[in-house]
Amino acid sequence: MPHVITQSCCSDGSCVYACPVNCIHPSPDEPGFATAEMLYIDPVACVDCGACVSACPVGAIAPDSKLTPEQLPFVELNAAFYPKREGKLPPTSKLAPVLEAPVVHRKSGGPLTVAIVGSGPAAMYAADELLTQPDVRVNVFEKLPTPYGLVRAGVAPDHQHTKRVTELFDTIADKPGFTFFLNTEVGSDLTHDELLRYHHAVLYAVGAPSDRRLDIDGMELPGTATATDLVAWYNGHPEAADLRVDLHTERVVVIGNGNVALDVARILTTDPDALARTDIADHALARLRDSQVREVVVAARRGPAASAFTLPELIGLTSSCDVVLDPADHDSVLAELAEATDPLTRNKLEILSTLGDTTAPVTRPRIRLAYQLTPRRITGDARAAGVEFTVTGGDEVVEISAGLVLTSIGYRGTPIRGLPFDADAAVVPNDGGRVIAGADPVRGSYVAGWIKRGPTGFIGTNKSCAAETVHNLVADYNDGLLADPVHRGAALEHFVRGRRPAVIGTAGWKAIDEAEIARGAGVRPREKFTSVAEMVEVAANAPAPPIHRRVLAALRR
């Protein structure tokens, strides 16, 4: 009874290290890890010990006998990653090599103190790596009143298994030496140089908060937005709560066909009663109940073989939604399938070849995947009425009517005040996470996650990325390359509260978390607050935590 990795895989890699027979690949030390769409268990080598199940932070692994019907395709998908062996058992090997935790050399002046800006996966994995050592303090700064970045505000509400990684992050946040400074924006409330006066180093893990923009006529019209705006809206991000989303239209067009595009299309076509059992924002659920959308067209410039969505996401989509193709796109799928040699591409094309076509009667809201369409302009006068495309590589013009047009062509990093920025790559220039200006490192400054490497990979990919940065940071500290903080101990909290009286700490976040879960009343995972003022009020009424002995000692001095 081999175990199987399913759609929720986050590529964290914890399962790899837990496996006693090294049957999960690619492992973080292998070349394909950074670009793999998921990890795979070798069904022949698996000894059914279940160690990977306990290690997985998102509940993506199960015995093959306990898979749901929708998960059954993952049995063959896991097996297909490994070569045919004609029944011969592959040789087992030692555990996959684990990158040892960085050893901090204790110094007389006090603990290594690091500020982490951002609180998403890269930030939390970096904090975890640092806090493997006893003589380290980590202060995490986040502009929102709630932590965990895109896990809270980006993962689709119907993917609750993926959101389970926040349980791991909660465990990290409870470690000795960890402190939250939420509802506090670095660059506005505090500056980079000010943080360095209280820390040996500042590590930015701020992601890629902006969108790549589509530069065509009509994008300024009402009825146009980015898919990431919509994701933030239905996930309850405070800055998107007032987004005007008009769903009184029969068709929506999404330009781009990555995983985010599929998420949006799926949410717009899912039965609201099913979404009512998730943590979707109340305002979005109400709008979806009143929706008139019957079709979401996901349009891509290139052909089916170049689809940007991952295979696991496609399997999940086609098992839960009505997905169709135009007859011409069906022909393209079959033609490309006949020529495809890459196994992953073949798998995608094989699934696409089984889809129905647009001539089938519409019995419920559906998703239409459309290919070889290059957007030319948004049509309409007072508001968007559709999209005019040219057939890619030709002059033929195709117009698709729609009352809502969304673009989903990627994320983009934004400059950080006080640090260099590569405007072309939209990242902070760095060498293994060390920020560099030209060829020289910027003392005490580090990056991890998307602002370091660009918007690539999945939630768990940030674990190895953050580990690399932390190893280099600790090496610099041990080598005496980081300046000691001017201020220490309780002085930081006093300084931050002077600048940002509404700062929210760990106790405040736990009060918000508990209140949201209580509002869910056992029917939903949580009912989110979408107003910063509401969250600040709830946090302010949280019981004050007992004063830590270390703080008491500092006050007595």
GIHU-V949127 format. One record per helix or strand. SS is the DSSP state (A for helix, B for strand). FROM is the first residue (numbers start at 1). TO is the last residue. If there is no record, write none. Layout:
# GIHU-V949127
ss=<SS	SS>
from=<FROM	FROM>
to=<TO	TO>
This chain:
# GIHU-V949127
ss=<B	A	B	A	B	A	B	A	A	A	B	A	B	A	A	A	B	B	B	A	B	B	B	B	B	A	A	B	A	A	A	B	A	A	B	A	A	B	B	B	B	B	B	B	B	B	B	B	B	B	A	A	A	B	A	A	A>
from=<3	14	24	33	40	51	61	64	69	73	112	121	136	149	160	165	178	186	190	192	201	210	217	222	224	227	238	251	259	272	282	295	304	311	323	327	343	356	366	373	383	386	397	404	411	422	427	430	434	440	450	461	491	504	506	532	549>
to=<5	18	25	35	41	55	63	66	71	80	117	130	142	153	163	173	182	186	190	196	204	211	217	222	226	234	240	255	269	275	289	299	306	320	325	339	353	357	370	379	383	391	401	407	412	422	427	431	437	447	453	478	499	504	520	540	556>
